[in-house]
Amino acid sequence: MSGPVRVAQVGLRGFGAIHLERVDRLTAMGRVELVAAADPAGPLDGRDVPWYPTLTELLAQHEVDIVNIATPIGTHYALACEALAAGADVMLEKPPVAALEDFWKLLDAEKASGRSVQIGFQALGSEALERVRELAAGLGELTSVQIWGMWLRDNAYYGRAAWAGKRVMNGRRVADGVCTNPLAHSFATAFALVGLTDISQIEAIETELYHAHDIEADDTSWVKIRRTDGVPIDVSLTLCGPVQEEPTVTLVGTKGRISLTYTTDDIVAEVGGMQVTEHTDRTDLLENLVDHRESGAPLLVPLADTIGFMAVLEATQTAPDPTAIDEQYIDWRGAGDFTYPVVQDIDTWQLHCLAEGKGYADAGAPWASASAKATWTPPRR
């Protein structure tokens, strides 16, 4: 294939700016060319590239090889389908789509087009995944898989866009909860480590969703993924911590434990009495998609393999609306737009719940409620 790969960027702001940085890096290497951009909010200053308000108008004027999509979750399905129909491969920011039904339809569209869709779970480009799998061979019997995430988000975070913190907007699912957007990579990473790539591997997903912010979506959640072929995956996530820490996925076995900090590609392991601390590199997913086009290199995050995450998304979005945490259990800190809530003792409760394999309500957190518990079982396609 001669000449640089022609890329169209859809979504120029927010995380779209990160996508543009990746395009720019590959452009400097001579591997891609940014031929046009689309964003209803207007063009970016300082970029000499054709701009269009919609992807439809862009595709009417340009032939492109890859459409790079970084837009609100609810727009992903239509944009990806349009790009595939135009004969382009798709680099699609996570989550893939806003509903499991749309996932199946997009998968069908991908197969019919003969093109490829790569999903932007960037942590899955990390060499740490293979290293953790190697180390896990020394864990003995796997007894627990744990996901822990403690971030803090202020009011400005939820004021950044009309869809932020919404479950539904204008009658369409938005799915902007802690599990499905800011800490979504944690699920994808855990599923990749345990080899969960098919919906038949999920028996049920239990959820417990709460919010301390004045939002529709969840900002503090417990999830348990019960698997048909392995131990459950226990998940404790919050955006209402006293400090922000790097999230981890931990494998616990009879002979030790391994924690992967997936945001930094750092591994800390205690296996068979041996201490291991390692840092690894990662591959940019857009570069991997270009390699896939040019040499047939396997995709690192093909659409089909993200079914586990889509099951989590569906479980959280079909669960009852998240329960508001009573103000008596919330400490408000900061000022103005930078005010943020801290759920009292959330760090302690998170670790307690993971150690016990119990959700907040069953563990006895004073702000938790049994009415927040729900169970989702996957449909068989």
C-alpha positions as CSV (number, residue, x, y, z in Angstrom):
1,M,0.0,0.0,0.0
2,S,1.7,3.2,-1.1
3,G,1.5,6.6,0.5
4,P,0.3,7.5,4.0
5,V,-3.0,6.2,5.3
6,R,-5.7,8.8,4.9
7,V,-7.4,9.6,8.2
8,A,-10.5,11.6,9.0
9,Q,-11.0,12.9,12.6
10,V,-14.5,13.1,14.0
11,G,-14.6,15.0,17.2
12,L,-11.9,17.7,17.8
13,R,-12.4,18.7,21.4
14,G,-12.3,16.9,24.8
15,F,-10.7,13.5,24.2
16,G,-10.7,14.3,20.5
17,A,-7.6,16.4,21.2
18,I,-5.8,13.3,22.5
19,H,-6.8,11.5,19.3
20,L,-5.4,14.4,17.3
21,E,-2.1,14.1,19.1
22,R,-1.8,10.4,18.1
23,V,-2.7,11.3,14.5
24,D,0.0,14.1,14.6
25,R,2.6,11.6,15.8
26,L,1.9,9.2,13.0
27,T,1.8,12.0,10.5
28,A,5.3,13.0,11.6
29,M,6.4,9.5,10.9
30,G,4.9,9.6,7.4
31,R,2.5,6.9,8.2
32,V,-0.8,8.8,8.1
33,E,-2.3,12.0,6.6
34,L,-5.1,13.9,8.3
35,V,-7.2,14.7,5.2
36,A,-10.3,16.3,6.9
37,A,-12.1,16.8,10.2
38,A,-15.7,16.9,11.4
39,D,-17.2,18.5,14.5
40,P,-20.5,20.4,14.8
41,A,-18.8,22.8,17.3
42,G,-16.6,24.2,14.5
43,P,-13.0,23.9,13.2
44,L,-10.0,24.2,15.4
45,D,-7.9,27.3,15.1
46,G,-4.4,26.8,13.7
47,R,-5.1,23.7,11.7
48,D,-5.0,23.9,8.0
49,V,-7.3,21.0,7.3
50,P,-10.8,20.9,5.7
51,W,-13.5,21.0,8.3
52,Y,-17.2,19.9,8.0
53,P,-20.0,20.0,10.6
54,T,-20.9,16.3,9.9
55,L,-19.2,13.1,8.9
56,T,-21.7,12.8,6.0
57,E,-20.5,16.1,4.5
58,L,-16.9,15.1,5.0
59,L,-17.3,11.7,3.3
60,A,-19.1,13.4,0.3
61,Q,-15.9,15.3,-0.4
62,H,-13.0,13.0,0.6
63,E,-11.9,9.4,0.3
64,V,-10.5,8.2,3.6
65,D,-9.0,5.0,4.8
66,I,-9.6,5.4,8.6
67,V,-12.3,7.3,10.4
68,N,-11.1,8.2,13.9
69,I,-14.1,8.8,16.1
70,A,-13.9,10.6,19.5
71,T,-17.5,11.8,20.1
72,P,-20.2,11.4,22.8
73,I,-21.1,7.7,23.5
74,G,-24.6,8.0,22.1
75,T,-23.3,9.0,18.6
76,H,-20.8,6.1,18.2
77,Y,-23.1,3.6,16.5
78,A,-24.4,5.8,13.7
79,L,-21.0,7.3,13.0
80,A,-19.2,4.0,12.9
81,C,-21.8,2.4,10.6
82,E,-21.5,5.4,8.3
83,A,-17.7,5.1,8.2
84,L,-17.9,1.4,7.5
85,A,-20.4,1.9,4.7
86,A,-18.0,4.3,3.1
87,G,-15.3,1.6,3.0
88,A,-13.2,2.9,5.9
89,D,-11.7,1.2,8.9
90,V,-12.8,2.7,12.2
91,M,-10.8,3.8,15.3
92,L,-13.7,4.1,17.8
93,E,-13.2,5.7,21.2
94,K,-14.6,3.6,24.1
95,P,-17.2,2.6,25.0
96,P,-18.0,1.1,21.6
97,V,-21.7,2.0,21.7
98,A,-24.4,2.9,24.2
99,A,-26.4,-0.4,24.1
100,L,-25.8,-4.1,23.6
101,E,-28.4,-4.2,20.8
102,D,-26.3,-1.6,18.9
103,F,-23.2,-3.6,19.6
104,W,-24.6,-6.7,17.8
105,K,-25.7,-4.5,14.9
106,L,-22.4,-2.8,14.6
107,L,-20.6,-6.2,14.6
108,D,-22.9,-7.2,11.7
109,A,-22.1,-4.0,9.9
110,E,-18.4,-4.6,10.4
111,K,-18.6,-8.1,9.0
112,A,-20.7,-7.0,6.0
113,S,-18.3,-4.2,5.2
114,G,-15.1,-6.3,5.2
115,R,-13.5,-3.5,7.2
116,S,-12.2,-3.4,10.8
117,V,-13.3,-1.6,14.0
118,Q,-10.7,-1.0,16.7
119,I,-12.0,0.1,20.1
120,G,-10.0,2.7,22.1
121,F,-9.4,0.8,25.3
122,Q,-5.8,2.1,25.1
123,A,-4.7,0.1,28.2
124,L,-5.1,-3.0,26.1
125,G,-2.2,-1.9,24.0
126,S,0.1,-2.5,27.0
127,E,2.8,-5.1,27.0
128,A,1.9,-5.5,30.7
129,L,-1.0,-7.8,29.9
130,E,1.2,-10.5,28.5
131,R,3.6,-10.1,31.3
132,V,0.9,-10.4,34.0
133,R,-0.4,-13.6,32.2
134,E,3.2,-15.0,32.4
135,L,3.5,-14.2,36.1
136,A,0.0,-15.6,36.8
137,A,1.2,-19.1,35.9
138,G,2.9,-19.0,39.4
139,L,-0.2,-17.9,41.3
140,G,-1.5,-21.4,41.9
141,E,-5.2,-21.6,42.0
142,L,-6.9,-18.3,41.2
143,T,-9.1,-17.3,44.1
144,S,-10.1,-13.7,43.3
145,V,-10.0,-11.0,40.6
146,Q,-10.4,-7.5,41.9
147,I,-10.8,-4.1,40.3
148,W,-10.3,-1.0,42.4
149,G,-10.6,2.6,41.3
150,M,-10.7,5.7,43.5
151,W,-10.8,9.0,41.6
152,L,-12.2,12.3,42.5
153,R,-14.2,14.5,40.1
154,D,-15.4,18.1,40.8
155,N,-18.5,19.9,39.7
156,A,-16.6,21.3,36.7
157,Y,-16.2,17.8,35.4
158,Y,-20.0,17.4,35.2
159,G,-20.4,20.9,33.8
160,R,-18.1,20.3,30.9
161,A,-20.8,19.0,28.5
162,A,-24.6,18.7,28.4
163,W,-24.4,14.9,28.4
164,A,-21.9,14.6,31.3
165,G,-23.4,12.6,34.2
166,K,-26.5,11.6,32.2
167,R,-28.0,8.2,31.7
168,V,-30.4,9.4,29.0
169,M,-30.6,12.6,27.0
170,N,-33.2,13.5,24.5
171,G,-34.6,10.0,24.7
172,R,-31.3,8.4,23.8
173,R,-29.0,6.5,26.1
174,V,-25.9,8.4,27.2
175,A,-24.4,5.9,29.7
176,D,-22.0,8.3,31.4
177,G,-21.5,6.5,34.7
178,V,-18.2,5.7,36.5
179,C,-18.2,2.1,35.2
180,T,-18.9,3.0,31.6
181,N,-16.8,6.1,31.0
182,P,-14.0,7.3,33.3
183,L,-13.0,3.9,34.8
184,A,-14.3,1.8,31.9
185,H,-10.7,0.7,31.1
186,S,-10.6,-1.3,34.3
187,F,-13.2,-3.7,33.1
188,A,-11.6,-4.1,29.7
189,T,-8.2,-4.8,31.3
190,A,-9.6,-7.4,33.7
191,F,-11.5,-9.2,30.9
192,A,-8.4,-9.3,28.8
193,L,-6.3,-10.7,31.6
194,V,-8.8,-13.6,32.3
195,G,-9.6,-14.2,28.6
196,L,-13.3,-13.1,28.7
197,T,-14.2,-12.4,25.1
198,D,-17.6,-14.1,24.7
199,I,-20.9,-13.4,26.3
200,S,-21.3,-17.1,27.1
201,Q,-18.6,-16.7,29.7
202,I,-20.8,-14.4,31.8
203,E,-23.4,-16.0,34.0
204,A,-24.7,-12.8,35.6
205,I,-23.7,-9.3,36.6
206,E,-24.6,-7.9,40.0
207,T,-24.7,-4.1,40.4
208,E,-25.0,-1.6,43.2
209,L,-25.1,2.0,41.9
210,Y,-24.9,5.2,43.9
211,H,-24.2,8.9,43.3
212,A,-23.0,11.7,45.6
213,H,-22.8,14.3,42.9
214,D,-26.1,15.8,41.8
215,I,-26.3,13.7,38.6
216,E,-28.4,11.0,37.1
217,A,-25.5,8.5,36.6
218,D,-23.5,6.5,39.1
219,D,-20.3,7.9,40.6
220,T,-19.8,5.2,43.3
221,S,-20.5,1.6,42.3
222,W,-20.0,-2.0,43.2
223,V,-20.1,-4.7,40.5
224,K,-19.7,-8.4,40.6
225,I,-19.3,-10.3,37.3
226,R,-20.1,-14.0,37.8
227,R,-18.3,-16.1,35.2
228,T,-19.2,-19.5,33.8
229,D,-15.6,-20.4,33.5
230,G,-13.8,-18.9,36.5
231,V,-13.9,-17.0,39.8
232,P,-16.0,-13.8,39.9
233,I,-14.6,-10.4,39.2
234,D,-15.3,-8.0,42.1
235,V,-15.3,-4.3,41.3
236,S,-15.3,-1.2,43.5
237,L,-15.2,2.1,41.8
238,T,-15.7,5.7,42.9
239,L,-15.3,9.3,41.7
240,C,-15.8,10.5,45.2
241,G,-12.5,9.7,46.9
242,P,-10.5,11.9,49.3
243,V,-7.6,11.7,46.8
244,Q,-7.1,10.4,43.4
245,E,-5.2,7.2,43.1
246,E,-4.1,5.1,40.0
247,P,-6.7,2.3,39.5
248,T,-5.6,-1.4,39.7
249,V,-6.6,-4.8,38.5
250,T,-5.5,-7.5,40.9
251,L,-5.3,-11.3,40.5
252,V,-5.2,-13.2,43.8
253,G,-4.1,-16.8,44.0
254,T,-3.2,-19.5,46.5
255,K,0.5,-18.6,46.0
256,G,0.5,-14.8,45.7
257,R,-1.0,-11.8,44.1
258,I,-0.4,-9.6,41.1
259,S,-1.6,-6.0,40.7
260,L,-1.5,-4.1,37.4
261,T,-1.8,-0.3,37.5
262,Y,-3.2,-0.2,34.0
263,T,-3.0,3.6,33.6
264,T,0.8,3.5,34.0
265,D,1.6,0.0,32.8
266,D,3.2,-0.9,36.2
267,I,3.2,-4.4,37.7
268,V,3.7,-5.3,41.4
269,A,3.7,-9.0,42.2
270,E,4.3,-11.3,45.1
271,V,4.4,-14.8,43.5
272,G,5.8,-17.8,45.3
273,G,7.7,-15.7,47.7
274,M,9.2,-13.6,44.9
275,Q,8.8,-9.9,44.7
276,V,8.4,-8.4,41.2
277,T,8.1,-4.7,40.2
278,E,8.1,-3.9,36.5
279,H,7.1,-1.2,34.1
280,T,6.2,-2.0,30.4
281,D,5.6,-0.1,27.2
282,R,2.4,0.1,25.2
283,T,1.4,0.3,21.5
284,D,-0.7,3.1,20.3
285,L,-4.0,1.6,19.1
286,L,-4.3,3.9,16.0
287,E,-0.8,2.8,15.0
288,N,-1.8,-0.9,15.5
289,L,-4.8,-0.3,13.2
290,V,-2.5,1.2,10.5
291,D,-0.3,-1.9,10.9
292,H,-3.4,-4.1,10.6
293,R,-4.3,-2.4,7.3
294,E,-0.8,-2.5,5.9
295,S,0.6,-5.9,7.1
296,G,-2.3,-7.8,8.6
297,A,-1.1,-7.4,12.1
298,P,-3.7,-8.6,14.6
299,L,-5.9,-5.9,16.1
300,L,-5.2,-5.4,19.8
301,V,-8.8,-4.4,20.6
302,P,-11.2,-5.7,18.0
303,L,-14.8,-4.8,18.4
304,A,-15.9,-8.4,18.9
305,D,-13.6,-8.9,21.9
306,T,-15.2,-6.0,23.8
307,I,-18.4,-7.9,24.5
308,G,-17.6,-8.3,28.1
309,F,-17.5,-4.6,28.6
310,M,-20.7,-4.1,26.7
311,A,-22.4,-6.6,29.0
312,V,-21.3,-4.4,32.0
313,L,-22.6,-1.3,30.2
314,E,-26.0,-3.0,29.6
315,A,-26.1,-4.3,33.2
316,T,-25.5,-0.8,34.6
317,Q,-27.8,1.0,32.2
318,T,-30.8,-1.3,32.6
319,A,-30.4,-1.4,36.4
320,P,-32.6,1.0,38.4
321,D,-31.5,4.6,38.6
322,P,-28.5,5.0,41.0
323,T,-29.4,5.7,44.6
324,A,-28.5,9.1,46.0
325,I,-26.1,8.9,49.0
326,D,-27.5,10.8,51.9
327,E,-25.8,14.1,52.5
328,Q,-24.9,13.2,56.1
329,Y,-22.4,10.8,54.6
330,I,-20.8,13.2,52.2
331,D,-18.1,15.7,52.9
332,W,-17.9,18.6,50.4
333,R,-14.5,20.0,49.7
334,G,-13.0,22.7,47.4
335,A,-14.8,25.8,46.2
336,G,-16.9,27.0,43.3
337,D,-16.7,24.8,40.2
338,F,-13.9,22.9,41.9
339,T,-16.1,21.7,44.7
340,Y,-16.2,17.9,45.0
341,P,-17.9,15.3,47.3
342,V,-16.1,12.8,49.3
343,V,-18.1,9.8,50.5
344,Q,-17.1,9.2,54.1
345,D,-14.7,6.4,54.6
346,I,-15.1,5.3,51.0
347,D,-11.5,4.2,50.7
348,T,-11.9,1.9,53.7
349,W,-15.2,0.5,52.5
350,Q,-13.8,-0.2,49.0
351,L,-11.0,-2.3,50.3
352,H,-13.2,-4.1,52.8
353,C,-15.7,-5.0,50.1
354,L,-13.0,-6.3,47.8
355,A,-11.4,-8.4,50.6
356,E,-14.8,-9.9,51.5
357,G,-16.2,-10.2,48.0
358,K,-19.3,-8.3,49.1
359,G,-21.1,-5.2,47.9
360,Y,-21.5,-2.0,50.0
361,A,-24.9,-2.9,51.3
362,D,-24.0,-6.5,52.3
363,A,-20.7,-5.2,53.9
364,G,-22.7,-2.8,56.0
365,A,-21.7,0.6,54.6
366,P,-24.0,3.1,56.4
367,W,-24.9,5.0,53.2
368,A,-25.7,1.8,51.2
369,S,-29.1,0.3,50.6
370,A,-30.2,-3.2,49.5
371,S,-32.7,-1.5,47.2
372,A,-29.7,-0.4,45.1
373,K,-28.9,-4.0,44.2
374,A,-29.8,-5.5,40.9
375,T,-28.8,-8.6,38.8
376,W,-28.6,-8.8,35.0
377,T,-28.3,-12.0,33.1
378,P,-27.1,-11.9,29.5
379,P,-29.4,-12.6,26.6
380,R,-28.4,-15.4,24.3
381,R,-28.1,-14.1,20.8
